[in-house]
Amino acid sequence: MIAKIKNPFVVNGYVSEVYFCDRESETAELTGALRNERNMVVVSPRRMGKTGLIEHCFHQKEIERGYYTFFIDIYATGSLKEFVFILGKHIFTTLKSKGRKFAEHFFSAISSLRPAFKLDPVSGQPVFDIGIGEIRQPLLSLEEIFKYLESADKRCIVAIDEFQQIAKYPEKNVEAVLRTYIQQCKNTTFVFCGSQHHMMQNIFFSASRPFYQSASYMNLEPIGLEPYRKFVQNHFNKAGKKISDECITRVYNLLDGHTWYIQAVFNRLYEQLDSGEEMSVTIADFVLHMTVESNRTVYQSMVSMLSERQKEILFAIAKEGKASGITSAEFIRKHGLYSPSSVQSSVKQLLEKEFITKEENSYQIYDRFFGLWLAKTYGTGYSL
């Protein structure tokens, strides 16, 4: 049964294909790879829709019925122990929903994590309860987890989000260890997702790295304006609400087609109207400004963390929208910056802190709403 929700512009999680916009070719490519046991790399900036795409593929009938699927986000991990903890806990949690025997079998197969097996005192159900520091042998636990997946009665698909984090772990040879275990998996297919394009390319396309050419590559682009226009119009029309093509186009262009931010705006625009009413550009502009301003305190705190030089280049990039040639004499003169070396140093730090992102040869503020707030606060503003 298809879930019904109050607002069709979903900003958290995946609901159903009814509330999923386009991505038809990407869905076909990814499900085709998974059904034919090809590992995949999926790269895009955060909030472009990687998670939604993978969940959408996992809900395709042939995948849902024939595979065990796991989606693990390792963005917050900083070591191999933490990776093992997140991987083990997520697999356990997913299997727990299938019945107690699955959970008990998990711990019987993975002896190194057996101390984590406890029973909830109220419900009597198995729970995963272990401190990260209690994972004494992460390599052994990792080996046992992969062996467990290999012993499953159906094929498994494991999607690992923010996979580039493994390159930051302090332990030596993490990539080589993971590559060895993954290479031995015959019953499991992997999807490696990442938001830092340069790091993911280094992991999978540098000949000296263990994961070199070990998976097919998908660069997830923004959904096109026309599919998005149809999607928005369809859901507004179903509710007896109206919105013009002009309004949709302006929102789309201002946010560069960036999925989550567009969804967040249309979620609020949809909320503003009752059946029979029409959205105007003026109201849409007001709602957008209110959405951006709702995060003002957070954005002010973020800016206060930066040095003067970092602020200067951040504001310059925000004013440009997309900035290229940032070390050129023209760019430095235009924005009153200090020197090419100072710009390079500040940009490197802003990239590391994920204030900005680099696509090919241009730079942009990572958080689109933050970029609009900066443009208004330190630049000439913005409007639909």
Contacts in CASP RR format, 6 or more apart in sequence:
PFRMAT RR
TARGET T0000
AUTHOR 0000-0000-0000
METHOD contacts of the structure
MODEL  1
MIAKIKNPFVVNGYVSEVYFCDRESETAELTGALRNERNMVVVSPRRMGK
TGLIEHCFHQKEIERGYYTFFIDIYATGSLKEFVFILGKHIFTTLKSKGR
KFAEHFFSAISSLRPAFKLDPVSGQPVFDIGIGEIRQPLLSLEEIFKYLE
SADKRCIVAIDEFQQIAKYPEKNVEAVLRTYIQQCKNTTFVFCGSQHHMM
QNIFFSASRPFYQSASYMNLEPIGLEPYRKFVQNHFNKAGKKISDECITR
VYNLLDGHTWYIQAVFNRLYEQLDSGEEMSVTIADFVLHMTVESNRTVYQ
SMVSMLSERQKEILFAIAKEGKASGITSAEFIRKHGLYSPSSVQSSVKQL
LEKEFITKEENSYQIYDRFFGLWLAKTYGTGYSL
2 16 0 8 1.000
2 18 0 8 1.000
3 15 0 8 1.000
3 16 0 8 1.000
5 15 0 8 1.000
5 19 0 8 1.000
7 267 0 8 1.000
7 270 0 8 1.000
7 271 0 8 1.000
8 18 0 8 1.000
8 19 0 8 1.000
8 235 0 8 1.000
8 238 0 8 1.000
8 270 0 8 1.000
9 19 0 8 1.000
9 235 0 8 1.000
9 263 0 8 1.000
9 264 0 8 1.000
9 266 0 8 1.000
9 267 0 8 1.000
9 270 0 8 1.000
10 19 0 8 1.000
10 263 0 8 1.000
10 267 0 8 1.000
11 260 0 8 1.000
11 263 0 8 1.000
11 264 0 8 1.000
11 267 0 8 1.000
13 51 0 8 1.000
13 52 0 8 1.000
13 55 0 8 1.000
14 20 0 8 1.000
14 51 0 8 1.000
14 52 0 8 1.000
14 55 0 8 1.000
14 56 0 8 1.000
14 59 0 8 1.000
16 59 0 8 1.000
17 56 0 8 1.000
17 59 0 8 1.000
20 52 0 8 1.000
20 56 0 8 1.000
21 223 0 8 1.000
21 227 0 8 1.000
21 228 0 8 1.000
21 231 0 8 1.000
21 259 0 8 1.000
22 223 0 8 1.000
22 224 0 8 1.000
22 227 0 8 1.000
22 228 0 8 1.000
22 231 0 8 1.000
23 53 0 8 1.000
23 56 0 8 1.000
23 223 0 8 1.000
26 53 0 8 1.000
26 218 0 8 1.000
26 220 0 8 1.000
27 53 0 8 1.000
27 56 0 8 1.000
27 57 0 8 1.000
27 60 0 8 1.000
29 218 0 8 1.000
30 40 0 8 1.000
30 42 0 8 1.000
30 53 0 8 1.000
30 54 0 8 1.000
30 57 0 8 1.000
30 191 0 8 1.000
30 218 0 8 1.000
31 57 0 8 1.000
31 60 0 8 1.000
31 62 0 8 1.000
31 63 0 8 1.000
32 38 0 8 1.000
33 39 0 8 1.000
33 40 0 8 1.000
33 189 0 8 1.000
33 216 0 8 1.000
34 40 0 8 1.000
34 57 0 8 1.000
34 63 0 8 1.000
34 67 0 8 1.000
34 157 0 8 1.000
34 189 0 8 1.000
34 191 0 8 1.000
35 62 0 8 1.000
35 63 0 8 1.000
37 155 0 8 1.000
37 189 0 8 1.000
38 189 0 8 1.000
38 215 0 8 1.000
38 216 0 8 1.000
39 182 0 8 1.000
39 189 0 8 1.000
39 190 0 8 1.000
39 191 0 8 1.000
39 192 0 8 1.000
39 214 0 8 1.000
39 215 0 8 1.000
39 216 0 8 1.000
40 190 0 8 1.000
40 191 0 8 1.000
40 192 0 8 1.000
40 215 0 8 1.000
40 216 0 8 1.000
40 217 0 8 1.000
40 218 0 8 1.000
41 191 0 8 1.000
41 192 0 8 1.000
41 193 0 8 1.000
41 194 0 8 1.000
41 200 0 8 1.000
41 204 0 8 1.000
41 215 0 8 1.000
41 216 0 8 1.000
41 217 0 8 1.000
41 218 0 8 1.000
42 50 0 8 1.000
42 53 0 8 1.000
42 54 0 8 1.000
42 191 0 8 1.000
42 192 0 8 1.000
42 193 0 8 1.000
42 194 0 8 1.000
42 218 0 8 1.000
42 220 0 8 1.000
43 193 0 8 1.000
43 194 0 8 1.000
43 195 0 8 1.000
43 197 0 8 1.000
43 200 0 8 1.000
43 201 0 8 1.000
43 217 0 8 1.000
43 218 0 8 1.000
43 219 0 8 1.000
43 220 0 8 1.000
44 50 0 8 1.000
44 194 0 8 1.000
44 195 0 8 1.000
44 219 0 8 1.000
44 220 0 8 1.000
44 221 0 8 1.000
45 195 0 8 1.000
45 258 0 8 1.000
45 357 0 8 1.000
45 359 0 8 1.000
45 366 0 8 1.000
46 195 0 8 1.000
46 366 0 8 1.000
47 258 0 8 1.000
47 259 0 8 1.000
47 260 0 8 1.000
47 261 0 8 1.000
48 220 0 8 1.000
48 222 0 8 1.000
48 258 0 8 1.000
48 259 0 8 1.000
48 260 0 8 1.000
49 220 0 8 1.000
49 259 0 8 1.000
49 260 0 8 1.000
50 161 0 8 1.000
50 193 0 8 1.000
50 194 0 8 1.000
50 195 0 8 1.000
50 220 0 8 1.000
51 71 0 8 1.000
51 73 0 8 1.000
51 161 0 8 1.000
51 193 0 8 1.000
53 220 0 8 1.000
54 71 0 8 1.000
54 159 0 8 1.000
54 191 0 8 1.000
54 193 0 8 1.000
55 71 0 8 1.000
57 63 0 8 1.000
58 64 0 8 1.000
58 69 0 8 1.000
58 71 0 8 1.000
58 157 0 8 1.000
58 159 0 8 1.000
63 69 0 8 1.000
63 157 0 8 1.000
66 154 0 8 1.000
66 155 0 8 1.000
67 154 0 8 1.000
67 155 0 8 1.000
67 156 0 8 1.000
67 157 0 8 1.000
68 94 0 8 1.000
68 95 0 8 1.000
68 152 0 8 1.000
68 154 0 8 1.000
68 155 0 8 1.000
68 156 0 8 1.000
68 157 0 8 1.000
69 94 0 8 1.000
69 156 0 8 1.000
69 157 0 8 1.000
69 159 0 8 1.000
70 90 0 8 1.000
70 91 0 8 1.000
70 94 0 8 1.000
70 156 0 8 1.000
70 157 0 8 1.000
70 158 0 8 1.000
70 159 0 8 1.000
71 90 0 8 1.000
71 159 0 8 1.000
71 161 0 8 1.000
72 86 0 8 1.000
72 87 0 8 1.000
72 90 0 8 1.000
72 158 0 8 1.000
72 159 0 8 1.000
72 160 0 8 1.000
72 161 0 8 1.000
73 86 0 8 1.000
73 161 0 8 1.000
73 162 0 8 1.000
74 82 0 8 1.000
74 83 0 8 1.000
74 86 0 8 1.000
74 87 0 8 1.000
74 160 0 8 1.000
74 161 0 8 1.000
74 162 0 8 1.000
74 163 0 8 1.000
74 165 0 8 1.000
74 166 0 8 1.000
75 161 0 8 1.000
75 162 0 8 1.000
75 165 0 8 1.000
76 82 0 8 1.000
77 83 0 8 1.000
77 86 0 8 1.000
77 165 0 8 1.000
77 169 0 8 1.000
78 165 0 8 1.000
78 168 0 8 1.000
78 169 0 8 1.000
78 170 0 8 1.000
79 169 0 8 1.000
79 170 0 8 1.000
79 171 0 8 1.000
80 138 0 8 1.000
80 139 0 8 1.000
80 142 0 8 1.000
80 169 0 8 1.000
80 171 0 8 1.000
80 174 0 8 1.000
80 177 0 8 1.000
81 132 0 8 1.000
81 133 0 8 1.000
81 135 0 8 1.000
81 138 0 8 1.000
82 132 0 8 1.000
83 138 0 8 1.000
83 142 0 8 1.000
83 166 0 8 1.000
83 169 0 8 1.000
84 135 0 8 1.000
84 138 0 8 1.000
84 141 0 8 1.000
84 142 0 8 1.000
84 145 0 8 1.000
85 130 0 8 1.000
85 131 0 8 1.000
85 132 0 8 1.000
85 135 0 8 1.000
87 142 0 8 1.000
87 145 0 8 1.000
88 110 0 8 1.000
88 113 0 8 1.000
88 128 0 8 1.000
88 141 0 8 1.000
88 145 0 8 1.000
89 128 0 8 1.000
91 106 0 8 1.000
91 145 0 8 1.000
91 148 0 8 1.000
91 149 0 8 1.000
92 103 0 8 1.000
92 106 0 8 1.000
92 107 0 8 1.000
92 116 0 8 1.000
92 128 0 8 1.000
93 128 0 8 1.000
95 102 0 8 1.000
95 103 0 8 1.000
95 106 0 8 1.000
96 102 0 8 1.000
96 103 0 8 1.000
96 125 0 8 1.000
96 126 0 8 1.000
100 125 0 8 1.000
100 126 0 8 1.000
103 126 0 8 1.000
104 117 0 8 1.000
104 126 0 8 1.000
106 148 0 8 1.000
107 113 0 8 1.000
107 114 0 8 1.000
107 116 0 8 1.000
107 117 0 8 1.000
107 126 0 8 1.000
108 114 0 8 1.000
109 144 0 8 1.000
109 147 0 8 1.000
109 148 0 8 1.000
109 151 0 8 1.000
110 141 0 8 1.000
110 144 0 8 1.000
110 145 0 8 1.000
110 148 0 8 1.000
111 144 0 8 1.000
112 135 0 8 1.000
112 136 0 8 1.000
112 137 0 8 1.000
112 140 0 8 1.000
112 141 0 8 1.000
112 144 0 8 1.000
113 130 0 8 1.000
113 135 0 8 1.000
113 141 0 8 1.000
113 144 0 8 1.000
115 130 0 8 1.000
115 134 0 8 1.000
116 128 0 8 1.000
116 129 0 8 1.000
116 130 0 8 1.000
116 131 0 8 1.000
116 134 0 8 1.000
117 126 0 8 1.000
117 128 0 8 1.000
118 126 0 8 1.000
118 127 0 8 1.000
118 129 0 8 1.000
119 125 0 8 1.000
119 126 0 8 1.000
119 127 0 8 1.000
120 126 0 8 1.000
120 127 0 8 1.000
135 141 0 8 1.000
139 177 0 8 1.000
142 177 0 8 1.000
142 178 0 8 1.000
142 181 0 8 1.000
143 181 0 8 1.000
146 181 0 8 1.000
146 182 0 8 1.000
146 184 0 8 1.000
146 185 0 8 1.000
146 188 0 8 1.000
149 156 0 8 1.000
149 158 0 8 1.000
149 185 0 8 1.000
149 187 0 8 1.000
149 188 0 8 1.000
150 184 0 8 1.000
150 185 0 8 1.000
150 186 0 8 1.000
150 187 0 8 1.000
150 188 0 8 1.000
151 187 0 8 1.000
152 187 0 8 1.000
155 187 0 8 1.000
155 188 0 8 1.000
155 189 0 8 1.000
156 187 0 8 1.000
156 188 0 8 1.000
156 189 0 8 1.000
157 188 0 8 1.000
157 189 0 8 1.000
157 190 0 8 1.000
157 191 0 8 1.000
158 188 0 8 1.000
158 189 0 8 1.000
158 190 0 8 1.000
158 191 0 8 1.000
159 190 0 8 1.000
159 191 0 8 1.000
159 193 0 8 1.000
160 190 0 8 1.000
160 191 0 8 1.000
160 192 0 8 1.000
160 193 0 8 1.000
161 193 0 8 1.000
161 194 0 8 1.000
162 193 0 8 1.000
162 194 0 8 1.000
162 195 0 8 1.000
163 192 0 8 1.000
163 193 0 8 1.000
163 194 0 8 1.000
163 200 0 8 1.000
163 203 0 8 1.000
164 194 0 8 1.000
164 195 0 8 1.000
164 196 0 8 1.000
164 199 0 8 1.000
164 200 0 8 1.000
164 203 0 8 1.000
166 174 0 8 1.000
166 175 0 8 1.000
166 178 0 8 1.000
166 203 0 8 1.000
167 174 0 8 1.000
167 175 0 8 1.000
167 199 0 8 1.000
167 202 0 8 1.000
167 203 0 8 1.000
175 203 0 8 1.000
175 209 0 8 1.000
175 210 0 8 1.000
175 211 0 8 1.000
176 210 0 8 1.000
178 210 0 8 1.000
178 211 0 8 1.000
179 210 0 8 1.000
179 211 0 8 1.000
179 214 0 8 1.000
180 210 0 8 1.000
182 188 0 8 1.000
182 190 0 8 1.000
182 214 0 8 1.000
183 214 0 8 1.000
190 215 0 8 1.000
192 200 0 8 1.000
192 204 0 8 1.000
192 211 0 8 1.000
192 215 0 8 1.000
194 200 0 8 1.000
197 219 0 8 1.000
197 358 0 8 1.000
197 359 0 8 1.000
198 358 0 8 1.000
202 209 0 8 1.000
203 209 0 8 1.000
203 211 0 8 1.000
204 211 0 8 1.000
204 212 0 8 1.000
204 213 0 8 1.000
204 214 0 8 1.000
204 215 0 8 1.000
204 217 0 8 1.000
205 212 0 8 1.000
205 213 0 8 1.000
206 212 0 8 1.000
222 256 0 8 1.000
222 257 0 8 1.000
222 258 0 8 1.000
222 259 0 8 1.000
223 257 0 8 1.000
223 259 0 8 1.000
224 257 0 8 1.000
225 248 0 8 1.000
225 249 0 8 1.000
225 252 0 8 1.000
225 253 0 8 1.000
225 257 0 8 1.000
228 248 0 8 1.000
228 252 0 8 1.000
228 257 0 8 1.000
228 262 0 8 1.000
229 245 0 8 1.000
229 248 0 8 1.000
229 249 0 8 1.000
229 252 0 8 1.000
232 243 0 8 1.000
232 248 0 8 1.000
232 266 0 8 1.000
233 243 0 8 1.000
233 245 0 8 1.000
233 248 0 8 1.000
235 270 0 8 1.000
236 242 0 8 1.000
236 243 0 8 1.000
236 270 0 8 1.000
236 273 0 8 1.000
236 279 0 8 1.000
239 270 0 8 1.000
239 273 0 8 1.000
239 275 0 8 1.000
240 275 0 8 1.000
240 276 0 8 1.000
241 270 0 8 1.000
241 273 0 8 1.000
241 274 0 8 1.000
241 275 0 8 1.000
241 276 0 8 1.000
241 277 0 8 1.000
241 278 0 8 1.000
241 279 0 8 1.000
242 273 0 8 1.000
242 276 0 8 1.000
242 277 0 8 1.000
242 278 0 8 1.000
242 279 0 8 1.000
243 269 0 8 1.000
243 278 0 8 1.000
243 279 0 8 1.000
244 278 0 8 1.000
244 279 0 8 1.000
244 281 0 8 1.000
246 281 0 8 1.000
247 269 0 8 1.000
247 279 0 8 1.000
247 280 0 8 1.000
247 281 0 8 1.000
247 284 0 8 1.000
247 384 0 8 1.000
250 281 0 8 1.000
250 284 0 8 1.000
250 384 0 8 1.000
251 262 0 8 1.000
251 265 0 8 1.000
251 266 0 8 1.000
251 269 0 8 1.000
251 284 0 8 1.000
251 288 0 8 1.000
251 384 0 8 1.000
252 262 0 8 1.000
254 288 0 8 1.000
254 372 0 8 1.000
254 382 0 8 1.000
254 384 0 8 1.000
255 261 0 8 1.000
255 262 0 8 1.000
255 265 0 8 1.000
255 368 0 8 1.000
256 364 0 8 1.000
256 368 0 8 1.000
258 368 0 8 1.000
261 368 0 8 1.000
261 369 0 8 1.000
264 291 0 8 1.000
264 369 0 8 1.000
265 284 0 8 1.000
265 287 0 8 1.000
265 288 0 8 1.000
265 291 0 8 1.000
268 287 0 8 1.000
268 290 0 8 1.000
268 291 0 8 1.000
269 279 0 8 1.000
269 283 0 8 1.000
269 284 0 8 1.000
269 287 0 8 1.000
272 279 0 8 1.000
272 283 0 8 1.000
272 287 0 8 1.000
273 279 0 8 1.000
281 384 0 8 1.000
284 384 0 8 1.000
285 383 0 8 1.000
285 384 0 8 1.000
288 372 0 8 1.000
288 384 0 8 1.000
291 369 0 8 1.000
292 369 0 8 1.000
292 372 0 8 1.000
292 373 0 8 1.000
292 376 0 8 1.000
293 373 0 8 1.000
295 369 0 8 1.000
295 370 0 8 1.000
295 373 0 8 1.000
296 373 0 8 1.000
299 370 0 8 1.000
299 373 0 8 1.000
299 374 0 8 1.000
302 355 0 8 1.000
302 370 0 8 1.000
303 311 0 8 1.000
303 314 0 8 1.000
303 374 0 8 1.000
306 314 0 8 1.000
306 350 0 8 1.000
306 355 0 8 1.000
307 346 0 8 1.000
309 338 0 8 1.000
309 342 0 8 1.000
309 345 0 8 1.000
309 346 0 8 1.000
310 346 0 8 1.000
310 349 0 8 1.000
310 350 0 8 1.000
310 355 0 8 1.000
312 335 0 8 1.000
312 336 0 8 1.000
312 337 0 8 1.000
312 338 0 8 1.000
312 346 0 8 1.000
313 326 0 8 1.000
313 335 0 8 1.000
313 337 0 8 1.000
313 343 0 8 1.000
313 346 0 8 1.000
313 347 0 8 1.000
313 350 0 8 1.000
314 346 0 8 1.000
314 350 0 8 1.000
314 355 0 8 1.000
314 356 0 8 1.000
314 365 0 8 1.000
314 374 0 8 1.000
315 335 0 8 1.000
315 374 0 8 1.000
315 378 0 8 1.000
315 379 0 8 1.000
316 323 0 8 1.000
316 326 0 8 1.000
316 331 0 8 1.000
316 334 0 8 1.000
316 335 0 8 1.000
316 337 0 8 1.000
317 323 0 8 1.000
317 326 0 8 1.000
317 356 0 8 1.000
317 363 0 8 1.000
317 364 0 8 1.000
317 365 0 8 1.000
318 365 0 8 1.000
318 371 0 8 1.000
318 374 0 8 1.000
318 375 0 8 1.000
318 378 0 8 1.000
318 379 0 8 1.000
319 335 0 8 1.000
319 375 0 8 1.000
319 378 0 8 1.000
319 379 0 8 1.000
319 380 0 8 1.000
321 364 0 8 1.000
321 365 0 8 1.000
321 371 0 8 1.000
321 375 0 8 1.000
322 362 0 8 1.000
322 363 0 8 1.000
322 364 0 8 1.000
323 331 0 8 1.000
323 362 0 8 1.000
323 363 0 8 1.000
323 364 0 8 1.000
324 361 0 8 1.000
324 362 0 8 1.000
324 363 0 8 1.000
325 331 0 8 1.000
325 361 0 8 1.000
326 343 0 8 1.000
326 347 0 8 1.000
326 363 0 8 1.000
327 340 0 8 1.000
327 343 0 8 1.000
327 344 0 8 1.000
331 337 0 8 1.000
332 338 0 8 1.000
332 339 0 8 1.000
332 340 0 8 1.000
332 343 0 8 1.000
337 343 0 8 1.000
347 356 0 8 1.000
347 363 0 8 1.000
350 356 0 8 1.000
351 357 0 8 1.000
351 358 0 8 1.000
354 366 0 8 1.000
355 365 0 8 1.000
355 366 0 8 1.000
356 363 0 8 1.000
356 364 0 8 1.000
356 365 0 8 1.000
356 366 0 8 1.000
357 363 0 8 1.000
357 364 0 8 1.000
357 365 0 8 1.000
357 366 0 8 1.000
365 371 0 8 1.000
365 374 0 8 1.000
372 381 0 8 1.000
372 382 0 8 1.000
375 381 0 8 1.000
375 382 0 8 1.000
376 382 0 8 1.000
END
